[in-house]
């Protein structure tokens, strides 16, 4: 891996950014100018993706070259990496066997590829690692110690972890990490009060010798998290397809369930009403100002209903308390970002700047930003841009996704169906000083 490649790509991207700045400063007056700007924007975005790939490959290579302490444990022990790998492979085969052939009672013969006793015990050991096995009867037979062909089955944690990783591709609300929404796992779905306090209006006092101090209680409140239920909808698979040895059923279900769950959750965590569904971050945020529009900068005829000016973003930024601005981010629709990339301040400088140094994100007014296409685009009265500490938006996840296998429902079609269920809630932890605010477009 050539270490200079990343730097060269960043220099190319910065050069394009300067050209975009010059073009935007000239005003983008003609269709040709706008078309050229869009082409350069596309080129710099492709360079950004290439930079990320190169730096990720370099990081992996560096990790593999690194020297660390010898692996813990002796061959065959619980800490032996080879033994752990073998166990994961066995578990994967057992889980795939369940998906393709169903379960069976212990001691009965393994017919048609169904799980062996060893595989059954292996899945149960993973499934029951928390000591609290759950069963759900589908309403027709199978009341034994292990779900039969007509009952539901809760998928072990290993499968859920892979689904969670896939969800990251479908919206920033589920990405997790520093400066991003916080995911809080709970073992049950009962109402969960989250205490808050607002003592910002109370100061200490000066007292004289021998004088009595005054009493002032702290203002305590709470935000209650529930557990709304979501499904992946049914995914039907033909018996012929399941019997095809080249078909990876596990990967297929992960992709389908992750895509469907990720889409609905990102929408709810963005614009949910907060009464019969999660309280979305846009709904929970408070106003950080109404857009004046680009005319405030360039003296044109643009209105705050259809454009965003540099002053609008500055107003939004400073509507958030300085303590919340540490690690703050913008969030907006991709079309809104495209419009902001063309905005410049009164001195002709672009607000959007590409990251030049390694691992440095692109910024707007010096702050990183997130793309969330569940947010509204620029139009009158729309809430188009969020700014603040996104990590205070908290997502409650109850246990793990459960997956049911339905063998008899579509038997006459020669199909087996799978469906996943999960329980979530979300809300902004606002104790009263409003850590996230939105920019709203003017009414005209």
C-alpha positions as CSV (number, residue, x, y, z in Angstrom):
1,X,0.0,0.0,0.0
2,X,1.5,3.4,-1.1
3,X,1.2,5.7,1.9
4,X,1.4,8.7,-0.4
5,X,-1.7,7.6,-2.3
6,X,-4.1,9.0,0.3
7,X,-2.3,12.3,0.5
8,X,-2.3,12.6,-3.3
9,X,-6.0,11.9,-3.5
10,X,-6.7,14.5,-0.7
11,X,-4.7,17.0,-2.6
12,X,-6.7,16.3,-5.8
13,X,-9.9,16.7,-3.8
14,X,-8.8,20.0,-2.3
15,X,-7.9,21.3,-5.7
16,X,-11.4,20.5,-7.0
17,X,-12.9,22.1,-3.9
18,X,-11.0,25.3,-4.6
19,X,-12.3,25.2,-8.2
20,X,-15.9,24.8,-6.8
21,X,-15.4,27.7,-4.5
22,X,-14.2,29.9,-7.4
23,X,-17.2,28.8,-9.5
24,X,-19.6,29.5,-6.6
25,X,-18.1,32.9,-6.0
26,X,-18.7,33.8,-9.6
27,X,-22.4,33.1,-9.0
28,X,-23.3,30.0,-11.0
29,X,-25.2,32.2,-13.3
30,X,-25.5,30.0,-16.3
31,X,-26.8,26.4,-16.7
32,X,-23.3,25.5,-17.9
33,X,-21.8,26.8,-14.7
34,X,-24.3,24.8,-12.6
35,X,-23.7,21.7,-14.6
36,X,-19.9,22.1,-14.2
37,X,-20.3,22.6,-10.5
38,X,-22.4,19.4,-10.2
39,X,-19.8,17.4,-12.1
40,X,-17.0,18.6,-9.9
41,X,-19.1,17.8,-6.8
42,X,-19.6,14.3,-8.1
43,X,-15.9,14.0,-8.8
44,X,-14.8,15.1,-5.3
45,X,-17.4,12.8,-3.7
46,X,-15.9,9.9,-5.7
47,X,-12.4,10.9,-4.5
48,X,-13.7,11.0,-0.9
49,X,-15.0,7.4,-1.2
50,X,-11.6,6.3,-2.7
51,X,-9.7,8.0,0.1
52,X,-11.8,6.2,2.7
53,X,-11.1,2.8,0.9
54,X,-7.4,3.5,0.7
55,X,-7.1,4.5,4.4
56,X,-9.2,1.6,5.5
57,X,-7.0,-0.8,3.6
58,X,-3.9,0.8,5.1
59,X,-5.3,0.5,8.6
60,X,-6.1,-3.2,8.1
61,X,-2.6,-3.8,6.7
62,X,-1.1,-2.0,9.7
63,X,-3.1,-4.0,12.1
64,X,-2.0,-7.3,10.4
65,X,1.7,-6.2,10.5
66,X,1.4,-5.2,14.2
67,X,3.1,-7.2,16.9
68,X,1.2,-8.0,20.0
69,X,1.4,-10.3,23.0
70,X,1.1,-14.0,22.3
71,X,-2.4,-15.3,22.2
72,X,-3.8,-16.2,25.6
73,X,-4.6,-19.7,26.5
74,X,-3.3,-23.1,25.4
75,X,-4.5,-24.9,22.2
76,X,-8.0,-26.3,22.9
77,X,-8.7,-24.1,25.9
78,X,-11.6,-21.6,26.1
79,X,-9.2,-18.8,25.2
80,X,-7.7,-20.6,22.2
81,X,-8.5,-18.5,19.1
82,X,-8.6,-21.6,16.9
83,X,-11.0,-23.2,19.3
84,X,-13.2,-20.1,19.3
85,X,-13.2,-20.0,15.5
86,X,-14.2,-23.7,15.3
87,X,-17.0,-23.0,17.8
88,X,-18.3,-20.0,15.6
89,X,-18.2,-22.2,12.5
90,X,-20.1,-25.0,14.3
91,X,-22.7,-22.5,15.5
92,X,-23.1,-21.0,12.1
93,X,-23.7,-24.4,10.6
94,X,-26.2,-25.3,13.3
95,X,-28.1,-22.0,12.8
96,X,-28.2,-22.5,9.0
97,X,-29.4,-26.1,9.6
98,X,-32.3,-24.7,11.6
99,X,-33.2,-22.1,8.9
100,X,-33.2,-24.7,6.1
101,X,-34.6,-27.8,7.8
102,X,-36.2,-26.7,11.1
103,X,-35.8,-28.0,14.6
104,X,-36.5,-31.4,16.1
105,X,-36.9,-32.8,19.6
106,X,-33.8,-34.2,21.3
107,X,-33.3,-37.9,20.7
108,X,-35.3,-38.1,17.5
109,X,-33.4,-39.0,14.3
110,X,-31.9,-36.3,12.2
111,X,-33.9,-36.7,9.0
112,X,-33.4,-34.7,5.8
113,X,-30.6,-32.6,7.2
114,X,-32.3,-31.5,10.3
115,X,-30.2,-30.5,13.3
116,X,-28.3,-33.2,15.1
117,X,-28.4,-33.5,18.9
118,X,-25.0,-31.8,19.1
119,X,-26.1,-28.9,16.9
120,X,-29.3,-28.5,18.9
121,X,-27.4,-28.3,22.2
122,X,-25.0,-25.9,20.6
123,X,-27.7,-23.5,19.4
124,X,-29.5,-23.7,22.8
125,X,-26.3,-23.0,24.6
126,X,-25.9,-19.8,22.6
127,X,-29.6,-19.0,22.7
128,X,-29.8,-19.5,26.4
129,X,-26.5,-17.7,27.4
130,X,-28.4,-15.1,29.4
131,X,-30.1,-17.8,31.5
132,X,-33.6,-16.6,30.4
133,X,-34.8,-18.6,27.4
134,X,-38.0,-17.3,25.8
135,X,-40.5,-19.3,23.7
136,X,-43.4,-18.1,21.6
137,X,-46.1,-20.6,20.5
138,X,-47.5,-19.9,17.0
139,X,-50.8,-21.3,18.1
140,X,-50.7,-24.8,16.5
141,X,-48.9,-27.6,18.3
142,X,-45.3,-27.8,19.5
143,X,-45.4,-27.2,23.3
144,X,-42.2,-29.1,24.1
145,X,-39.0,-27.8,25.7
146,X,-37.8,-26.7,22.3
147,X,-39.9,-24.9,19.6
148,X,-41.1,-27.4,17.0
149,X,-41.8,-27.0,13.3
150,X,-45.0,-25.0,14.0
151,X,-43.7,-22.7,16.7
152,X,-41.5,-19.6,16.9
153,X,-37.8,-19.4,17.6
154,X,-35.8,-16.6,19.1
155,X,-32.6,-16.1,17.1
156,X,-29.3,-16.1,19.1
157,X,-27.2,-13.0,19.7
158,X,-24.6,-13.8,17.0
159,X,-27.2,-13.4,14.2
160,X,-28.5,-10.1,15.8
161,X,-25.0,-8.6,15.9
162,X,-24.7,-9.0,12.2
163,X,-28.1,-7.5,11.5
164,X,-27.1,-4.5,13.7
165,X,-24.0,-3.9,11.6
166,X,-26.0,-4.0,8.4
167,X,-28.5,-1.4,9.8
168,X,-25.7,1.2,9.6
169,X,-26.1,1.4,5.9
170,X,-29.7,2.7,6.1
171,X,-29.5,5.9,8.1
172,X,-27.4,7.8,10.6
173,X,-29.8,7.3,13.5
174,X,-28.6,3.7,14.0
175,X,-24.9,4.2,13.3
176,X,-23.8,4.7,16.9
177,X,-20.5,6.1,17.9
178,X,-19.0,9.3,19.2
179,X,-21.2,12.3,18.5
180,X,-24.0,10.1,17.1
181,X,-27.3,8.9,18.6
182,X,-26.8,6.7,21.6
183,X,-28.2,3.1,21.6
184,X,-29.3,1.8,25.0
185,X,-30.0,-1.9,25.4
186,X,-32.5,-3.2,28.0
187,X,-33.6,-6.7,29.0
188,X,-37.3,-5.9,29.2
189,X,-39.8,-3.6,27.5
190,X,-41.5,-2.1,30.6
191,X,-41.7,1.7,30.8
192,X,-38.2,3.1,31.6
193,X,-38.0,6.5,33.3
194,X,-34.9,8.4,32.5
195,X,-34.3,11.1,35.1
196,X,-33.2,14.7,34.1
197,X,-32.6,17.8,36.0
198,X,-32.5,21.5,35.1
199,X,-30.6,23.6,37.7
200,X,-29.4,26.2,35.2
201,X,-31.3,29.1,36.7
202,X,-29.9,28.6,40.2
203,X,-26.6,30.0,41.4
204,X,-24.8,29.8,44.7
205,X,-24.9,32.6,47.2
206,X,-22.6,34.6,49.3
207,X,-23.2,34.4,53.0
208,X,-21.8,36.4,55.9
209,X,-20.4,35.0,59.1
210,X,-23.0,33.4,61.3
211,X,-25.8,33.9,58.7
212,X,-28.1,31.0,57.7
213,X,-27.9,29.7,54.1
214,X,-31.1,29.5,52.0
215,X,-32.7,26.3,50.7
216,X,-33.1,25.6,47.0
217,X,-34.1,22.2,45.7
218,X,-33.0,20.8,42.4
219,X,-35.6,20.7,39.6
220,X,-36.0,17.0,38.8
221,X,-38.0,15.6,35.9
222,X,-37.9,12.5,33.7
223,X,-38.3,11.2,30.2
224,X,-40.1,7.8,29.9
225,X,-39.0,5.3,27.2
226,X,-41.5,2.7,26.0
227,X,-41.0,-0.2,23.5
228,X,-42.8,0.0,20.2
229,X,-42.9,-3.1,18.2
230,X,-41.7,-3.4,14.5
231,X,-41.7,-6.3,12.1
232,X,-39.7,-7.0,9.0
233,X,-42.8,-8.3,7.2
234,X,-42.8,-11.9,5.9
235,X,-40.0,-13.1,3.7
236,X,-41.1,-16.3,1.8
237,X,-38.5,-18.7,0.4
238,X,-39.3,-21.6,-1.9
239,X,-38.2,-25.1,-0.9
240,X,-36.3,-25.3,-4.2
241,X,-34.3,-22.2,-3.4
242,X,-33.5,-23.4,0.1
243,X,-32.3,-26.8,-1.2
244,X,-29.9,-25.1,-3.6
245,X,-26.5,-25.6,-2.0
246,X,-25.2,-22.4,-3.6
247,X,-27.8,-20.3,-1.9
248,X,-26.7,-18.5,1.3
249,X,-30.0,-18.3,3.2
250,X,-28.5,-16.7,6.3
251,X,-27.0,-13.8,4.3
252,X,-30.2,-13.4,2.3
253,X,-32.3,-13.0,5.5
254,X,-29.8,-10.7,7.1
255,X,-29.9,-8.4,4.1
256,X,-33.7,-8.4,3.9
257,X,-34.4,-8.0,7.6
258,X,-31.7,-5.3,8.0
259,X,-32.9,-3.3,5.1
260,X,-36.6,-3.3,6.1
261,X,-36.0,-2.7,9.8
262,X,-33.4,0.0,9.2
263,X,-35.7,1.9,6.9
264,X,-38.6,2.1,9.3
265,X,-36.5,2.8,12.4
266,X,-34.6,5.6,10.7
267,X,-37.8,7.3,9.7
268,X,-39.4,6.9,13.2
269,X,-36.2,8.2,15.0
270,X,-36.2,11.2,12.6
271,X,-39.8,12.4,12.4
272,X,-41.8,10.2,14.7
273,X,-44.7,11.9,16.4
274,X,-43.8,10.8,19.9
275,X,-47.3,9.7,20.9
276,X,-48.0,6.4,19.2
277,X,-44.4,5.9,18.1
278,X,-40.9,7.1,19.0
279,X,-40.3,10.9,19.4
280,X,-38.2,11.7,16.4
281,X,-35.2,14.0,16.7
282,X,-36.8,16.6,14.5
283,X,-40.0,16.5,16.5
284,X,-38.1,16.7,19.8
285,X,-35.8,19.5,18.7
286,X,-36.7,23.2,19.3
287,X,-36.5,26.2,16.9
288,X,-33.1,27.7,16.3
289,X,-34.4,30.4,14.0
290,X,-36.2,31.0,10.7
291,X,-34.3,31.2,7.5
292,X,-33.7,34.6,6.0
293,X,-32.3,33.1,2.8
294,X,-29.4,33.8,0.5
295,X,-30.6,37.3,-0.2
296,X,-29.2,38.4,3.1
297,X,-25.7,37.7,1.8
298,X,-25.8,38.5,-1.9
299,X,-28.5,41.1,-2.0
300,X,-30.6,39.0,-4.5
301,X,-34.3,38.3,-4.5
302,X,-34.1,34.8,-2.8
303,X,-36.5,34.2,0.1
304,X,-36.0,32.3,3.3
305,X,-38.7,29.8,2.2
306,X,-36.6,28.5,-0.7
307,X,-33.0,29.1,0.2
308,X,-30.5,29.0,3.1
309,X,-27.9,31.7,3.6
310,X,-24.7,31.6,5.6
311,X,-26.2,33.9,8.3
312,X,-29.0,31.3,8.8
313,X,-26.5,28.6,9.7
314,X,-24.6,30.9,12.0
315,X,-27.9,31.8,13.8
316,X,-28.7,28.2,14.2
317,X,-25.3,27.4,15.5
318,X,-25.4,30.1,18.2
319,X,-28.9,29.2,19.2
320,X,-27.4,26.1,20.9
321,X,-25.6,26.5,24.2
322,X,-21.8,26.5,23.9
323,X,-21.6,23.4,26.1
324,X,-23.7,21.5,23.6
325,X,-21.6,22.7,20.7
326,X,-18.7,20.6,21.8
327,X,-18.9,17.7,19.4
328,X,-22.0,19.1,17.8
329,X,-23.0,18.2,14.2
330,X,-25.4,19.3,11.5
331,X,-27.9,16.9,10.1
332,X,-29.8,17.4,6.8
333,X,-31.2,15.8,3.6
334,X,-28.7,15.2,0.9
335,X,-30.5,17.7,-1.4
336,X,-30.1,20.3,1.3
337,X,-26.4,19.6,1.5
338,X,-26.1,20.1,-2.2
339,X,-27.7,23.5,-1.8
340,X,-25.4,24.5,1.1
341,X,-22.3,23.4,-0.9
342,X,-23.1,26.3,-3.2
343,X,-23.5,28.8,-0.4
344,X,-20.7,31.3,0.4
345,X,-20.4,33.9,3.1
346,X,-20.3,37.7,2.5
347,X,-16.5,37.4,1.7
348,X,-17.1,34.8,-0.9
349,X,-15.8,31.9,1.1
350,X,-17.6,28.5,0.9
351,X,-19.2,27.2,4.1
352,X,-18.6,23.5,3.1
353,X,-15.0,22.4,3.3
354,X,-13.6,18.9,2.5
355,X,-11.4,17.2,5.0
356,X,-7.8,17.3,3.9
357,X,-6.0,15.5,6.7
358,X,-6.4,11.7,7.2
359,X,-9.5,10.8,9.2
360,X,-10.8,14.4,9.0
361,X,-14.4,14.7,8.0
362,X,-15.9,17.2,5.6
363,X,-17.4,20.2,7.6
364,X,-19.9,23.0,7.3
365,X,-18.7,26.1,9.3
366,X,-16.2,23.8,10.9
367,X,-18.7,21.2,12.2
368,X,-19.1,17.7,10.8
369,X,-22.5,16.8,9.3
370,X,-24.8,13.8,8.8
371,X,-26.9,13.0,5.8
372,X,-30.5,11.9,6.7
373,X,-32.8,11.6,3.8
374,X,-35.8,11.2,6.1
375,X,-35.5,15.0,6.8
376,X,-37.5,17.5,4.8
377,X,-35.9,19.2,1.8
378,X,-35.8,23.0,1.3
379,X,-39.4,24.3,0.9
380,X,-41.6,26.8,2.8
381,X,-42.2,26.0,6.4
382,X,-40.0,22.9,6.4
383,X,-37.6,22.1,9.2
384,X,-34.5,21.5,7.0
385,X,-31.3,21.5,9.2
386,X,-30.6,20.2,12.7
387,X,-27.7,21.3,14.8
388,X,-26.5,20.2,18.2
389,X,-25.3,17.3,20.3
390,X,-26.8,14.3,18.5
391,X,-25.5,11.9,21.1
392,X,-28.2,13.0,23.5
393,X,-30.8,11.4,21.2
394,X,-31.2,8.0,22.9
395,X,-32.5,4.9,21.2
396,X,-33.9,2.2,23.5
397,X,-33.5,-1.4,22.1
398,X,-35.3,-4.2,23.9
399,X,-33.2,-7.4,23.9
400,X,-32.5,-8.6,20.3
401,X,-34.4,-9.2,17.1
402,X,-36.5,-12.3,17.2
403,X,-37.0,-14.4,14.1
404,X,-39.9,-16.8,13.5
405,X,-39.9,-19.7,11.0
406,X,-43.3,-20.6,9.6
407,X,-43.4,-24.0,7.9
408,X,-47.0,-24.9,7.6
409,X,-48.7,-21.6,6.7
410,X,-47.4,-21.7,3.0
411,X,-46.8,-25.4,2.8
412,X,-49.3,-25.8,-0.1
413,X,-47.2,-23.3,-2.1
414,X,-44.0,-25.2,-1.3
415,X,-42.7,-22.2,0.7
416,X,-41.3,-21.5,4.1
417,X,-41.7,-18.0,5.6
418,X,-39.5,-16.0,8.0
419,X,-40.4,-12.9,9.9
420,X,-38.5,-10.8,12.3
421,X,-39.7,-8.7,15.3
422,X,-37.9,-6.0,17.3
423,X,-38.9,-3.4,19.9
424,X,-37.5,0.1,20.0
425,X,-38.2,3.6,21.3
426,X,-36.3,6.9,21.0
427,X,-36.3,10.4,22.4
428,X,-34.1,13.4,22.9
429,X,-32.7,13.7,26.4
430,X,-33.6,17.4,26.8
431,X,-33.5,18.5,30.4
432,X,-34.8,22.0,29.5
433,X,-31.9,23.7,27.7
434,X,-32.5,22.2,24.3
435,X,-29.3,20.4,23.1
436,X,-30.6,20.1,19.4
437,X,-32.3,22.8,17.4
438,X,-33.7,23.1,13.9
439,X,-33.7,25.7,11.2
440,X,-37.2,26.3,9.7
441,X,-37.7,27.8,6.3
442,X,-39.8,30.9,6.1
443,X,-43.5,30.8,5.2
444,X,-42.8,32.5,1.8
